[in-house]
Amino acid sequence: MLLLYPTGTFLLLLALHRWLGRMLPGVYAARFFLLYYLMQAGLVAMLLLIDADTRLWNYTYDLALADAVPRLCGCFLLEGVAALGVAWLLRRPLSRVSGGAPPLVARIRQAGGPTNAYLALLAVLLLLNLFANADGLIFYFIRISLDLTFIAAFVAGVRVRQTGRGVQVLWGLALAGAAVRAVLGGGRTDFLPLLLYGWGVFLQLDSWKPKAALLLVALALTPPFVVLNGFIGSYRLKNGRISNLHELTTDRLETALRARDQVAVGHRTPLQMVLERLLNHPNAAVVLLSPGEIPYRGWANLPDDVADNFSVTGLRGREAIAAVREAWREQDFGLGTANAYGFYAGLKSGVEFSILADGWSRAGPGGVLLYAVLAVLLLLGAEYALLRVRPAASADGVFVLIFLLYVALGVFYAYPFFWTVKFLVLRTLDYFLVTRLFQLGWGALTSTEPGTLRRL
């Protein structure tokens, strides 16, 4: 009977997702926001099917996923209703600016101008993220460009047949470096560019024969990939992670190779470890513990939460970032709230604390709904503004939209609302700063008119 909750939630969210697609075919942000909760509902169903007694990863409380399922699925539905409701209220202005816009993959393939030059630039920035050991302002801009390189990997995959040999070589080197850091550095997030690139390649294929062949290859690689992810998780439990490949030593490499037999942790198989890693454990823990075990926080410290996000810590270097991370241990807002629920957010590591967890910990279902509405308003407002000021199939239109969808699907699930607003603003500004400086620099060094990159 318990499986009916996540299964029913999955089907309802799938229906809402299809409704959104039919209502606003040229608008994507709300659909991607809803897609995350659709995936989480399916993931909960899979975990319960494999092991009905799946436990949450928690340092303080012994919690069963099954106990959280009714409230958790209710929250997933609230997020979906918020996405559909806000999109329905804004459907007329959104329809006006998105009318005639090609589908997402077609936009990426049609994008002209400096698109391929930007792909080359972002591949270089990904390589710098892997190898650079800088501090100060340079470190800050290299660091915050990492998320832009993730979305660029997807664009590079879709445009694989439209980019030159040099750009393809750059991306091959960057993706290989990211995979090496993922395995030996303990950071599974570094697999993301490779996965997004592969997904882009799949989507750009025109017929089902090559798509079927690529799917078969992906299925064949899935078992070793699952085992590899389990190995990385086990290895990182004891050895931590490294921030760049300069920190990779012979001793660490030998330790990683010796750790290959430490795949399973406790009674869990590698498949369970990967699925449990994809589950947002704080979401389940918060809805289970509040308000019974831990009272709702209310809104009294909201000004502190907002003010904390006006500080751009990265400009002060690595030590300042480390100090902020350590300060999370004492905070009762933002990511620091996770510590009160038995998770660790501090210098050595961090844990997801999403808008769902943040909203429930403040005011239960009302807090969840409020933050969901604000998040969808932000995403759709940004997509509306982008469609008004940039053609859908332009370089800026493509890169900024894909980044916005990355925030909708891959950032709001992990971070509180105000932190994500800062993230979105700073990374968008970074994109325009980096690309415009690149345009001006290239124009100054060549006979190209500054800003056109016509000869690239």
Secondary structure by P-SEA (a helix, b strand, c coil): ccaaaaaaaaaaaaaaaaaaaaacccccaaaaaaaaaaaaaaaaaaaaaacccccccccccccccccccaaaaaaaaaaaaaaaaaaaaaaaaaaaaacccccaaaaaaacccaaaaaaaaaaaaaaaaaccccccaaaaaaaaaaaaaaaaaaaaaaacccccaaaaaaaaaaaaaaaaaaacccccccaaaaaaaaaaaaaacccaaaaaaaaaaaaaaaaaaaaaaaaaaaaacccccccccccccaaaaaaaaaaccccccccccaaaaaaaaacaaaaaaaaaacccccccccccaaaaaaaaaccccccccaaaaaaaaaacccccccccccccccccccccccccccaaaaaaacccaaaaaaaaaaaaaaaaaaaaaaaaccccccaaaaaaaaaaaaaaccccccccaaaaaaaaaaaaaaaaaaaaaaaaaaaaaccccccccccc
